[in-house]
Amino acid sequence: MSGYLLVLTIVIGFCLSGFTQFVDRGEYVEVSKGVKLCSNAILDTSNRTLDSESRFWRVMSKARANGTQTVDAISLESSYDRKSGDTMIEERQYDNFAMLFKRAPEHKGMLLMVSPKDGQVEATVEICRKNK
């Protein structure tokens, strides 16, 4: 009976580990590939834009040996089709770069995007809500 419980515990633990999106790796955090990160407009003082809701980042790689990950900067843009009269919202990649992630100590569940070149905080981000 105890063997059955041990196997069940291992299987459940293994399944749940696939859902983690942030994994602490010493000083830095590894973010799962494919995760969308949105700027927290209230906390993000480094990149002030008029429409921060239409901008987000997508993690495109696993962490490298130096801790950096490739991140695509993406904006949502609307385009109007004159023939059909439809307005479509499309994702447009406008930049990609290497970034380090650290936990934001003052804000639970948020991360700091840190430049590996100079250590400057580029943005305070969190996992995007479902509306993006």
N, CA, C and O atoms as CSV, one atom per row, in Angstrom:
chain,resi,resn,atom,element,x,y,z
A,1,MET,N,N,0.821,-1.196,0.000
A,1,MET,CA,C,0.000,0.000,0.000
A,1,MET,C,C,0.860,1.254,0.000
A,1,MET,O,O,0.566,2.203,-0.726
A,2,SER,N,N,1.933,1.271,0.814
A,2,SER,CA,C,2.796,2.452,0.870
A,2,SER,C,C,3.541,2.652,-0.450
A,2,SER,O,O,3.838,3.785,-0.828
A,3,GLY,N,N,3.843,1.561,-1.149
A,3,GLY,CA,C,4.474,1.675,-2.463
A,3,GLY,C,C,3.553,2.352,-3.467
A,3,GLY,O,O,3.992,3.164,-4.282
A,4,TYR,N,N,2.278,2.009,-3.397
A,4,TYR,CA,C,1.282,2.626,-4.274
A,4,TYR,C,C,1.188,4.127,-4.007
A,4,TYR,O,O,1.125,4.921,-4.946
A,5,LEU,N,N,1.177,4.521,-2.731
A,5,LEU,CA,C,1.101,5.935,-2.370
A,5,LEU,C,C,2.347,6.690,-2.816
A,5,LEU,O,O,2.258,7.838,-3.252
A,6,LEU,N,N,3.503,6.051,-2.710
A,6,LEU,CA,C,4.745,6.679,-3.146
A,6,LEU,C,C,4.715,6.932,-4.652
A,6,LEU,O,O,5.055,8.026,-5.103
A,7,VAL,N,N,4.316,5.942,-5.423
A,7,VAL,CA,C,4.234,6.094,-6.878
A,7,VAL,C,C,3.212,7.169,-7.243
A,7,VAL,O,O,3.468,7.990,-8.124
A,8,LEU,N,N,2.065,7.173,-6.580
A,8,LEU,CA,C,1.027,8.171,-6.847
A,8,LEU,C,C,1.535,9.579,-6.545
A,8,LEU,O,O,1.265,10.510,-7.303
A,9,THR,N,N,2.260,9.737,-5.455
A,9,THR,CA,C,2.825,11.037,-5.094
A,9,THR,C,C,3.831,11.504,-6.135
A,9,THR,O,O,3.834,12.677,-6.511
A,10,ILE,N,N,4.680,10.606,-6.601
A,10,ILE,CA,C,5.673,10.955,-7.626
A,10,ILE,C,C,4.986,11.353,-8.921
A,10,ILE,O,O,5.376,12.343,-9.540
A,11,VAL,N,N,3.978,10.611,-9.343
A,11,VAL,CA,C,3.266,10.911,-10.592
A,11,VAL,C,C,2.572,12.264,-10.497
A,11,VAL,O,O,2.655,13.061,-11.432
A,12,ILE,N,N,1.897,12.537,-9.400
A,12,ILE,CA,C,1.209,13.820,-9.234
A,12,ILE,C,C,2.216,14.967,-9.186
A,12,ILE,O,O,1.986,16.013,-9.794
A,13,GLY,N,N,3.297,14.792,-8.493
A,13,GLY,CA,C,4.333,15.821,-8.423
A,13,GLY,C,C,4.939,16.104,-9.777
A,13,GLY,O,O,5.190,17.260,-10.118
A,14,PHE,N,N,5.179,15.059,-10.557
A,14,PHE,CA,C,5.733,15.234,-11.894
A,14,PHE,C,C,4.761,15.982,-12.792
A,14,PHE,O,O,5.173,16.857,-13.554
A,15,CYS,N,N,3.472,15.650,-12.714
A,15,CYS,CA,C,2.462,16.335,-13.538
A,15,CYS,C,C,2.345,17.801,-13.161
A,15,CYS,O,O,2.245,18.655,-14.042
A,16,LEU,N,N,2.354,18.109,-11.882
A,16,LEU,CA,C,2.231,19.493,-11.438
A,16,LEU,C,C,3.467,20.313,-11.766
A,16,LEU,O,O,3.369,21.527,-11.950
A,17,SER,N,N,4.618,19.679,-11.841
A,17,SER,CA,C,5.840,20.421,-12.137
A,17,SER,C,C,5.827,20.974,-13.556
A,17,SER,O,O,6.546,21.931,-13.841
A,18,GLY,N,N,5.035,20.403,-14.448
A,18,GLY,CA,C,4.919,20.918,-15.807
A,18,GLY,C,C,4.176,22.233,-15.885
A,18,GLY,O,O,4.242,22.917,-16.906
A,19,PHE,N,N,3.469,22.603,-14.827
A,19,PHE,CA,C,2.695,23.833,-14.821
A,19,PHE,C,C,3.471,25.035,-14.286
A,19,PHE,O,O,2.980,26.162,-14.355
A,20,THR,N,N,4.668,24.814,-13.756
A,20,THR,CA,C,5.431,25.933,-13.220
A,20,THR,C,C,5.905,26.811,-14.361
A,20,THR,O,O,6.409,26.320,-15.371
A,21,GLN,N,N,5.740,28.107,-14.195
A,21,GLN,CA,C,6.151,29.036,-15.234
A,21,GLN,C,C,7.391,29.818,-14.839
A,21,GLN,O,O,8.084,30.361,-15.699
A,22,PHE,N,N,7.681,29.880,-13.530
A,22,PHE,CA,C,8.892,30.513,-13.041
A,22,PHE,C,C,9.646,29.495,-12.200
A,22,PHE,O,O,9.068,28.857,-11.320
A,23,VAL,N,N,10.942,29.344,-12.472
A,23,VAL,CA,C,11.778,28.450,-11.681
A,23,VAL,C,C,12.984,29.251,-11.205
A,23,VAL,O,O,13.720,29.814,-12.015
A,24,ASP,N,N,13.182,29.299,-9.897
A,24,ASP,CA,C,14.323,30.023,-9.346
A,24,ASP,C,C,15.610,29.295,-9.681
A,24,ASP,O,O,15.734,28.090,-9.462
A,25,ARG,N,N,16.570,30.046,-10.217
A,25,ARG,CA,C,17.900,29.515,-10.553
A,25,ARG,C,C,18.945,30.413,-9.902
A,25,ARG,O,O,19.644,31.162,-10.584
A,26,GLY,N,N,19.043,30.333,-8.588
A,26,GLY,CA,C,19.987,31.197,-7.869
A,26,GLY,C,C,19.468,32.618,-7.813
A,26,GLY,O,O,18.357,32.868,-7.345
A,27,GLU,N,N,20.281,33.547,-8.293
A,27,GLU,CA,C,19.911,34.974,-8.267
A,27,GLU,C,C,18.813,35.298,-9.279
A,27,GLU,O,O,18.047,36.244,-9.094
A,28,TYR,N,N,18.743,34.512,-10.345
A,28,TYR,CA,C,17.793,34.792,-11.425
A,28,TYR,C,C,16.668,33.768,-11.461
A,28,TYR,O,O,16.694,32.762,-10.752
A,29,VAL,N,N,15.680,34.049,-12.305
A,29,VAL,CA,C,14.511,33.192,-12.469
A,29,VAL,C,C,14.456,32.748,-13.922
A,29,VAL,O,O,14.659,33.553,-14.832
A,30,GLU,N,N,14.182,31.467,-14.140
A,30,GLU,CA,C,13.955,30.972,-15.501
A,30,GLU,C,C,12.457,30.973,-15.748
A,30,GLU,O,O,11.684,30.432,-14.957
A,31,VAL,N,N,12.050,31.593,-16.864
A,31,VAL,CA,C,10.647,31.663,-17.250
A,31,VAL,C,C,10.429,30.632,-18.351
A,31,VAL,O,O,11.247,30.517,-19.264
A,32,SER,N,N,9.344,29.890,-18.272
A,32,SER,CA,C,9.058,28.855,-19.266
A,32,SER,C,C,8.928,29.462,-20.657
A,32,SER,O,O,8.396,30.559,-20.823
A,33,LYS,N,N,9.418,28.735,-21.648
A,33,LYS,CA,C,9.333,29.158,-23.037
A,33,LYS,C,C,7.863,29.289,-23.438
A,33,LYS,O,O,7.049,28.420,-23.122
A,34,GLY,N,N,7.524,30.383,-24.138
A,34,GLY,CA,C,6.166,30.604,-24.624
A,34,GLY,C,C,5.298,31.442,-23.707
A,34,GLY,O,O,4.186,31.811,-24.085
A,35,VAL,N,N,5.781,31.754,-22.505
A,35,VAL,CA,C,4.986,32.545,-21.557
A,35,VAL,C,C,4.889,33.989,-22.046
A,35,VAL,O,O,5.880,34.581,-22.473
A,36,LYS,N,N,3.665,34.552,-21.977
A,36,LYS,CA,C,3.449,35.963,-22.312
A,36,LYS,C,C,3.553,36.782,-21.040
A,36,LYS,O,O,2.911,36.477,-20.035
A,37,LEU,N,N,4.364,37.822,-21.094
A,37,LEU,CA,C,4.555,38.709,-19.951
A,37,LEU,C,C,4.066,40.104,-20.304
A,37,LEU,O,O,4.422,40.647,-21.350
A,38,CYS,N,N,3.258,40.675,-19.441
A,38,CYS,CA,C,2.705,42.009,-19.663
A,38,CYS,C,C,3.321,42.992,-18.695
A,38,CYS,O,O,3.639,42.658,-17.554
A,39,SER,N,N,3.480,44.204,-19.170
A,39,SER,CA,C,3.989,45.275,-18.337
A,39,SER,C,C,2.942,45.646,-17.302
A,39,SER,O,O,1.748,45.686,-17.599
A,40,ASN,N,N,3.391,45.914,-16.103
A,40,ASN,CA,C,2.500,46.424,-15.077
A,40,ASN,C,C,2.599,47.940,-15.150
A,40,ASN,O,O,3.571,48.529,-14.678
A,41,ALA,N,N,1.592,48.568,-15.741
A,41,ALA,CA,C,1.639,49.997,-16.028
A,41,ALA,C,C,1.814,50.843,-14.776
A,41,ALA,O,O,2.420,51.913,-14.836
A,42,ILE,N,N,1.302,50.389,-13.659
A,42,ILE,CA,C,1.407,51.158,-12.419
A,42,ILE,C,C,2.841,51.150,-11.901
A,42,ILE,O,O,3.346,52.172,-11.436
A,43,LEU,N,N,3.491,49.994,-11.983
A,43,LEU,CA,C,4.839,49.859,-11.427
A,43,LEU,C,C,5.948,50.162,-12.414
A,43,LEU,O,O,7.057,50.505,-12.004
A,44,ASP,N,N,5.676,50.045,-13.704
A,44,ASP,CA,C,6.713,50.197,-14.716
A,44,ASP,C,C,6.977,51.670,-14.969
A,44,ASP,O,O,6.195,52.340,-15.645
A,45,THR,N,N,8.068,52.171,-14.433
A,45,THR,CA,C,8.397,53.587,-14.607
A,45,THR,C,C,9.445,53.799,-15.693
A,45,THR,O,O,9.704,54.937,-16.086
A,46,SER,N,N,10.054,52.710,-16.186
A,46,SER,CA,C,11.140,52.869,-17.147
A,46,SER,C,C,10.660,53.010,-18.588
A,46,SER,O,O,11.347,53.633,-19.397
A,47,ASN,N,N,9.524,52.461,-18.925
A,47,ASN,CA,C,9.022,52.516,-20.304
A,47,ASN,C,C,7.608,53.072,-20.316
A,47,ASN,O,O,6.646,52.305,-20.342
A,48,ARG,N,N,7.470,54.342,-20.299
A,48,ARG,CA,C,6.142,54.953,-20.308
A,48,ARG,C,C,5.648,55.090,-21.743
A,48,ARG,O,O,6.269,55.772,-22.558
A,49,THR,N,N,4.540,54.446,-22.044
A,49,THR,CA,C,3.907,54.572,-23.340
A,49,THR,C,C,2.444,54.898,-23.130
A,49,THR,O,O,1.893,54.656,-22.055
A,50,LEU,N,N,1.818,55.444,-24.151
A,50,LEU,CA,C,0.417,55.824,-24.024
A,50,LEU,C,C,-0.502,54.622,-23.975
A,50,LEU,O,O,-1.542,54.663,-23.316
A,51,ASP,N,N,-0.133,53.546,-24.667
A,51,ASP,CA,C,-1.007,52.384,-24.754
A,51,ASP,C,C,-0.257,51.133,-24.329
A,51,ASP,O,O,0.076,50.297,-25.170
A,52,SER,N,N,0.013,50.992,-23.044
A,52,SER,CA,C,0.805,49.857,-22.572
A,52,SER,C,C,0.031,48.545,-22.642
A,52,SER,O,O,0.647,47.480,-22.586
A,53,GLU,N,N,-1.307,48.582,-22.762
A,53,GLU,CA,C,-2.088,47.346,-22.848
A,53,GLU,C,C,-1.879,46.623,-24.175
A,53,GLU,O,O,-2.158,45.427,-24.264
A,54,SER,N,N,-1.405,47.302,-25.191
A,54,SER,CA,C,-1.214,46.649,-26.489
A,54,SER,C,C,0.210,46.145,-26.679
A,54,SER,O,O,0.575,45.728,-27.779
A,55,ARG,N,N,1.015,46.175,-25.632
A,55,ARG,CA,C,2.402,45.738,-25.728
A,55,ARG,C,C,2.644,44.618,-24.724
A,55,ARG,O,O,2.209,44.702,-23.575
A,56,PHE,N,N,3.338,43.571,-25.158
A,56,PHE,CA,C,3.720,42.494,-24.244
A,56,PHE,C,C,4.976,41.821,-24.753
A,56,PHE,O,O,5.457,42.121,-25.846
A,57,TRP,N,N,5.501,40.912,-23.957
A,57,TRP,CA,C,6.705,40.173,-24.317
A,57,TRP,C,C,6.405,38.683,-24.275
A,57,TRP,O,O,5.611,38.228,-23.452
A,58,ARG,N,N,7.037,37.923,-25.160
A,58,ARG,CA,C,6.897,36.468,-25.172
A,58,ARG,C,C,8.295,35.865,-25.040
A,58,ARG,O,O,9.202,36.200,-25.802
A,59,VAL,N,N,8.452,34.977,-24.069
A,59,VAL,CA,C,9.731,34.301,-23.856
A,59,VAL,C,C,9.882,33.240,-24.946
A,59,VAL,O,O,9.011,32.389,-25.123
A,60,MET,N,N,10.997,33.301,-25.671
A,60,MET,CA,C,11.174,32.447,-26.843
A,60,MET,C,C,12.240,31.360,-26.673
A,60,MET,O,O,12.448,30.559,-27.584
A,61,SER,N,N,12.916,31.320,-25.524
A,61,SER,CA,C,13.958,30.306,-25.352
A,61,SER,C,C,14.032,29.876,-23.900
A,61,SER,O,O,13.515,30.542,-23.003
A,62,LYS,N,N,14.687,28.751,-23.694
A,62,LYS,CA,C,15.036,28.338,-22.342
A,62,LYS,C,C,16.242,29.160,-21.911
A,62,LYS,O,O,16.879,29.818,-22.733
A,63,ALA,N,N,16.550,29.119,-20.630
A,63,ALA,CA,C,17.694,29.877,-20.113
A,63,ALA,C,C,19.003,29.306,-20.651
A,63,ALA,O,O,19.197,28.092,-20.699
A,64,ARG,N,N,19.888,30.203,-21.050
A,64,ARG,CA,C,21.220,29.806,-21.493
A,64,ARG,C,C,22.117,29.624,-20.261
A,64,ARG,O,O,21.682,29.842,-19.130
A,65,ALA,N,N,23.355,29.229,-20.491
A,65,ALA,CA,C,24.307,29.010,-19.393
A,65,ALA,C,C,24.527,30.276,-18.568
A,65,ALA,O,O,24.759,30.193,-17.362
A,66,ASN,N,N,24.456,31.452,-19.208
A,66,ASN,CA,C,24.659,32.712,-18.482
A,66,ASN,C,C,23.366,33.257,-17.867
A,66,ASN,O,O,23.376,34.330,-17.265
A,67,GLY,N,N,22.251,32.525,-18.014
A,67,GLY,CA,C,20.980,32.914,-17.414
A,67,GLY,C,C,20.066,33.730,-18.303
A,67,GLY,O,O,18.902,33.938,-17.958
A,68,THR,N,N,20.566,34.205,-19.451
A,68,THR,CA,C,19.728,35.028,-20.324
A,68,THR,C,C,18.731,34.176,-21.100
A,68,THR,O,O,18.959,32.992,-21.347
A,69,GLN,N,N,17.624,34.803,-21.477
A,69,GLN,CA,C,16.611,34.165,-22.316
A,69,GLN,C,C,16.227,35.118,-23.431
A,69,GLN,O,O,16.228,36.333,-23.239
A,70,THR,N,N,15.899,34.577,-24.598
A,70,THR,CA,C,15.452,35.396,-25.709
A,70,THR,C,C,14.002,35.797,-25.485
A,70,THR,O,O,13.153,34.965,-25.165
A,71,VAL,N,N,13.734,37.085,-25.658
A,71,VAL,CA,C,12.404,37.642,-25.439
A,71,VAL,C,C,12.019,38.445,-26.678
A,71,VAL,O,O,12.799,39.274,-27.148
A,72,ASP,N,N,10.820,38.203,-27.209
A,72,ASP,CA,C,10.285,38.994,-28.315
A,72,ASP,C,C,9.361,40.065,-27.759
A,72,ASP,O,O,8.475,39.777,-26.955
A,73,ALA,N,N,9.570,41.293,-28.189
A,73,ALA,CA,C,8.658,42.381,-27.842
A,73,ALA,C,C,7.579,42.433,-28.924
A,73,ALA,O,O,7.889,42.504,-30.113
A,74,ILE,N,N,6.321,42.396,-28.508
A,74,ILE,CA,C,5.206,42.291,-29.453
A,74,ILE,C,C,4.185,43.367,-29.153
A,74,ILE,O,O,3.917,43.685,-27.994
A,75,SER,N,N,3.616,43.929,-30.218
A,75,SER,CA,C,2.524,44.884,-30.035
A,75,SER,C,C,1.311,44.371,-30.797
A,75,SER,O,O,1.442,43.700,-31.820
A,76,LEU,N,N,0.137,44.696,-30.287
A,76,LEU,CA,C,-1.121,44.364,-30.957
A,76,LEU,C,C,-1.546,45.572,-31.774
A,76,LEU,O,O,-1.681,46.679,-31.252
A,77,GLU,N,N,-1.753,45.342,-33.057
A,77,GLU,CA,C,-2.147,46.430,-33.941
A,77,GLU,C,C,-3.420,46.053,-34.673
A,77,GLU,O,O,-3.615,44.900,-35.058
A,78,SER,N,N,-4.276,47.029,-34.856
A,78,SER,CA,C,-5.509,46.773,-35.608
A,78,SER,C,C,-5.317,47.240,-37.040
A,78,SER,O,O,-4.681,48.262,-37.301
A,79,SER,N,N,-5.875,46.476,-37.952
A,79,SER,CA,C,-5.822,46.841,-39.367
A,79,SER,C,C,-7.228,46.692,-39.955
A,79,SER,O,O,-7.984,45.793,-39.589
A,80,TYR,N,N,-7.546,47.586,-40.862
A,80,TYR,CA,C,-8.866,47.620,-41.478
A,80,TYR,C,C,-8.773,47.114,-42.907
A,80,TYR,O,O,-7.940,47.578,-43.685
A,81,ASP,N,N,-9.640,46.152,-43.252
A,81,ASP,CA,C,-9.710,45.620,-44.610
A,81,ASP,C,C,-10.837,46.340,-45.338
A,81,ASP,O,O,-12.007,46.163,-45.000
A,82,ARG,N,N,-10.494,47.147,-46.327
A,82,ARG,CA,C,-11.501,47.943,-47.052
A,82,ARG,C,C,-12.500,47.093,-47.823
A,82,ARG,O,O,-13.669,47.459,-47.945
A,83,LYS,N,N,-12.047,45.969,-48.339
A,83,LYS,CA,C,-12.937,45.127,-49.143
A,83,LYS,C,C,-14.004,44.454,-48.287
A,83,LYS,O,O,-15.183,44.471,-48.640
A,84,SER,N,N,-13.602,43.868,-47.174
A,84,SER,CA,C,-14.566,43.133,-46.348
A,84,SER,C,C,-15.200,44.014,-45.275
A,84,SER,O,O,-16.276,43.699,-44.766
A,85,GLY,N,N,-14.533,45.123,-44.930
A,85,GLY,CA,C,-15.045,45.983,-43.877
A,85,GLY,C,C,-14.712,45.484,-42.482
A,85,GLY,O,O,-15.224,46.011,-41.495
A,86,ASP,N,N,-13.863,44.476,-42.393
A,86,ASP,CA,C,-13.495,43.909,-41.095
A,86,ASP,C,C,-12.254,44.604,-40.526
A,86,ASP,O,O,-11.353,45.016,-41.256
A,87,THR,N,N,-12.244,44.712,-39.246
A,87,THR,CA,C,-11.064,45.187,-38.538
A,87,THR,C,C,-10.471,44.002,-37.808
A,87,THR,O,O,-11.161,43.318,-37.051
A,88,MET,N,N,-9.187,43.760,-38.037
A,88,MET,CA,C,-8.519,42.619,-37.421
A,88,MET,C,C,-7.419,43.121,-36.499
A,88,MET,O,O,-6.786,44.143,-36.766
A,89,ILE,N,N,-7.203,42.398,-35.423
A,89,ILE,CA,C,-6.106,42.698,-34.511
A,89,ILE,C,C,-5.018,41.661,-34.747
A,89,ILE,O,O,-5.263,40.456,-34.686
A,90,GLU,N,N,-3.817,42.149,-35.016
A,90,GLU,CA,C,-2.708,41.265,-35.345
A,90,GLU,C,C,-1.528,41.539,-34.415
A,90,GLU,O,O,-1.308,42.664,-33.966
A,91,GLU,N,N,-0.776,40.468,-34.143
A,91,GLU,CA,C,0.454,40.613,-33.371
A,91,GLU,C,C,1.574,41.025,-34.322
A,91,GLU,O,O,1.710,40.475,-35.414
A,92,ARG,N,N,2.378,42.006,-33.890
A,92,ARG,CA,C,3.520,42.444,-34.678
A,92,ARG,C,C,4.757,42.443,-33.793
A,92,ARG,O,O,4.815,43.149,-32.785
A,93,GLN,N,N,5.741,41.645,-34.179
A,93,GLN,CA,C,6.998,41.611,-33.430
A,93,GLN,C,C,7.814,42.828,-33.839
A,93,GLN,O,O,8.065,43.039,-35.025
A,94,TYR,N,N,8.234,43.636,-32.855
A,94,TYR,CA,C,9.024,44.803,-33.210
A,94,TYR,C,C,10.442,44.764,-32.649
A,94,TYR,O,O,11.245,45.650,-32.940
A,95,ASP,N,N,10.757,43.753,-31.853
A,95,ASP,CA,C,12.124,43.645,-31.354
A,95,ASP,C,C,12.309,42.287,-30.691
A,95,ASP,O,O,11.341,41.681,-30.233
A,96,ASN,N,N,13.548,41.809,-30.640
A,96,ASN,CA,C,13.852,40.651,-29.805
A,96,ASN,C,C,15.237,40.844,-29.213
A,96,ASN,O,O,16.121,41.424,-29.844
A,97,PHE,N,N,15.415,40.356,-28.008
A,97,PHE,CA,C,16.652,40.619,-27.303
A,97,PHE,C,C,16.836,39.611,-26.190
A,97,PHE,O,O,15.922,38.850,-25.873
A,98,ALA,N,N,18.025,39.605,-25.593
A,98,ALA,CA,C,18.332,38.733,-24.452
A,98,ALA,C,C,17.997,39.487,-23.176
A,98,ALA,O,O,18.220,40.694,-23.084
A,99,MET,N,N,17.463,38.777,-22.197
A,99,MET,CA,C,17.037,39.411,-20.957
A,99,MET,C,C,17.258,38.445,-19.801
A,99,MET,O,O,17.182,37.229,-19.975
A,100,LEU,N,N,17.529,38.986,-18.635
A,100,LEU,CA,C,17.576,38.230,-17.383
A,100,LEU,C,C,16.303,38.548,-16.613
A,100,LEU,O,O,15.771,39.652,-16.726
A,101,PHE,N,N,15.812,37.599,-15.834
A,101,PHE,CA,C,14.625,37.819,-15.015
A,101,PHE,C,C,14.981,37.638,-13.551
A,101,PHE,O,O,15.686,36.698,-13.183
A,102,LYS,N,N,14.487,38.545,-12.720
A,102,LYS,CA,C,14.624,38.448,-11.272
A,102,LYS,C,C,13.242,38.616,-10.669
A,102,LYS,O,O,12.386,39.284,-11.250
A,103,ARG,N,N,13.018,38.024,-9.521
A,103,ARG,CA,C,11.755,38.251,-8.815
A,103,ARG,C,C,11.736,39.687,-8.295
A,103,ARG,O,O,12.753,40.199,-7.828
A,104,ALA,N,N,10.582,40.325,-8.380
A,104,ALA,CA,C,10.411,41.668,-7.825
A,104,ALA,C,C,10.160,41.505,-6.328
A,104,ALA,O,O,9.083,41.053,-5.939
A,105,PRO,N,N,11.114,41.858,-5.486
A,105,PRO,CA,C,10.979,41.570,-4.058
A,105,PRO,C,C,9.789,42.254,-3.391
A,105,PRO,O,O,9.226,41.709,-2.441
A,106,GLU,N,N,9.399,43.421,-3.861
A,106,GLU,CA,C,8.291,44.151,-3.246
A,106,GLU,C,C,6.925,43.739,-3.788
A,106,GLU,O,O,5.901,44.100,-3.208
A,107,HIS,N,N,6.892,42.987,-4.891
A,107,HIS,CA,C,5.619,42.681,-5.557
A,107,HIS,C,C,5.533,41.197,-5.859
A,107,HIS,O,O,6.172,40.715,-6.795
A,108,LYS,N,N,4.752,40.472,-5.080
A,108,LYS,CA,C,4.625,39.024,-5.215
A,108,LYS,C,C,4.070,38.654,-6.591
A,108,LYS,O,O,3.106,39.258,-7.061
A,109,GLY,N,N,4.679,37.666,-7.229
A,109,GLY,CA,C,4.218,37.167,-8.519
A,109,GLY,C,C,4.689,37.973,-9.703
A,109,GLY,O,O,4.332,37.655,-10.837
A,110,MET,N,N,5.486,39.017,-9.480
A,110,MET,CA,C,5.985,39.849,-10.578
A,110,MET,C,C,7.478,39.654,-10.740
A,110,MET,O,O,8.179,39.242,-9.817
A,111,LEU,N,N,7.941,39.959,-11.936
A,111,LEU,CA,C,9.356,39.818,-12.268
A,111,LEU,C,C,9.928,41.137,-12.751
A,111,LEU,O,O,9.209,41.999,-13.257
A,112,LEU,N,N,11.230,41.276,-12.585
A,112,LEU,CA,C,11.961,42.394,-13.160
A,112,LEU,C,C,12.691,41.887,-14.392
A,112,LEU,O,O,13.391,40.877,-14.324
A,113,MET,N,N,12.539,42.572,-15.513
A,113,MET,CA,C,13.309,42.264,-16.715
A,113,MET,C,C,14.580,43.100,-16.628
A,113,MET,O,O,14.526,44.330,-16.604
A,114,VAL,N,N,15.734,42.414,-16.580
A,114,VAL,CA,C,17.003,43.083,-16.337
A,114,VAL,C,C,17.899,42.933,-17.564
A,114,VAL,O,O,18.041,41.839,-18.111
A,115,SER,N,N,18.496,44.034,-17.986
A,115,SER,CA,C,19.436,44.010,-19.103
A,115,SER,C,C,20.725,43.327,-18.668
A,115,SER,O,O,21.298,43.700,-17.645
A,116,PRO,N,N,21.197,42.327,-19.428
A,116,PRO,CA,C,22.453,41.671,-19.054
A,116,PRO,C,C,23.669,42.559,-19.308
A,116,PRO,O,O,24.743,42.296,-18.766
A,117,LYS,N,N,23.521,43.602,-20.120
A,117,LYS,CA,C,24.651,44.486,-20.428
A,117,LYS,C,C,25.035,45.368,-19.249
A,117,LYS,O,O,26.204,45.442,-18.867
A,118,ASP,N,N,24.026,46.042,-18.670
A,118,ASP,CA,C,24.331,47.015,-17.618
A,118,ASP,C,C,23.571,46.783,-16.317
A,118,ASP,O,O,23.734,47.551,-15.369
A,119,GLY,N,N,22.745,45.738,-16.252
A,119,GLY,CA,C,22.005,45.433,-15.035
A,119,GLY,C,C,20.824,46.346,-14.763
A,119,GLY,O,O,20.234,46.294,-13.684
A,120,GLN,N,N,20.472,47.186,-15.734
A,120,GLN,CA,C,19.357,48.120,-15.574
A,120,GLN,C,C,18.026,47.382,-15.696
A,120,GLN,O,O,17.871,46.518,-16.559
A,121,VAL,N,N,17.067,47.717,-14.836
A,121,VAL,CA,C,15.732,47.134,-14.905
A,121,VAL,C,C,14.998,47.774,-16.075
A,121,VAL,O,O,14.820,48.991,-16.119
A,122,GLU,N,N,14.571,46.939,-17.028
A,122,GLU,CA,C,13.884,47.432,-18.220
A,122,GLU,C,C,12.378,47.531,-18.007
A,122,GLU,O,O,11.734,48.430,-18.548
A,123,ALA,N,N,11.811,46.615,-17.223
A,123,ALA,CA,C,10.362,46.626,-16.995
A,123,ALA,C,C,10.027,45.745,-15.806
A,123,ALA,O,O,10.779,44.836,-15.453
A,124,THR,N,N,8.890,46.029,-15.198
A,124,THR,CA,C,8.305,45.166,-14.182
A,124,THR,C,C,7.147,44.450,-14.865
A,124,THR,O,O,6.229,45.097,-15.368
A,125,VAL,N,N,7.182,43.107,-14.887
A,125,VAL,CA,C,6.210,42.344,-15.673
A,125,VAL,C,C,5.518,41.281,-14.821
A,125,VAL,O,O,5.979,40.909,-13.742
A,126,GLU,N,N,4.397,40.813,-15.355
A,126,GLU,CA,C,3.654,39.722,-14.750
A,126,GLU,C,C,3.074,38.886,-15.888
A,126,GLU,O,O,3.066,39.322,-17.039
A,127,ILE,N,N,2.594,37.696,-15.570
A,127,ILE,CA,C,1.971,36.863,-16.596
A,127,ILE,C,C,0.720,37.565,-17.091
A,127,ILE,O,O,-0.074,38.062,-16.292
A,128,CYS,N,N,0.541,37.608,-18.397
A,128,CYS,CA,C,-0.613,38.292,-18.984
A,128,CYS,C,C,-1.909,37.619,-18.573
A,128,CYS,O,O,-1.972,36.401,-18.411
A,129,ARG,N,N,-2.916,38.415,-18.410
A,129,ARG,CA,C,-4.255,37.871,-18.162
A,129,ARG,C,C,-4.781,37.313,-19.465
A,129,ARG,O,O,-4.199,37.560,-20.522
A,130,LYS,N,N,-5.863,36.568,-19.413
A,130,LYS,CA,C,-6.379,35.837,-20.576
A,130,LYS,C,C,-6.857,36.738,-21.712
A,130,LYS,O,O,-7.018,36.246,-22.829
A,131,ASN,N,N,-7.093,38.030,-21.486
A,131,ASN,CA,C,-7.638,38.881,-22.544
A,131,ASN,C,C,-6.625,39.258,-23.600
A,131,ASN,O,O,-6.999,39.918,-24.570
A,132,LYS,N,N,-5.353,38.877,-23.472
A,132,LYS,CA,C,-4.358,39.201,-24.498
A,132,LYS,C,C,-4.117,38.029,-25.368
A,132,LYS,O,O,-3.309,38.104,-26.294
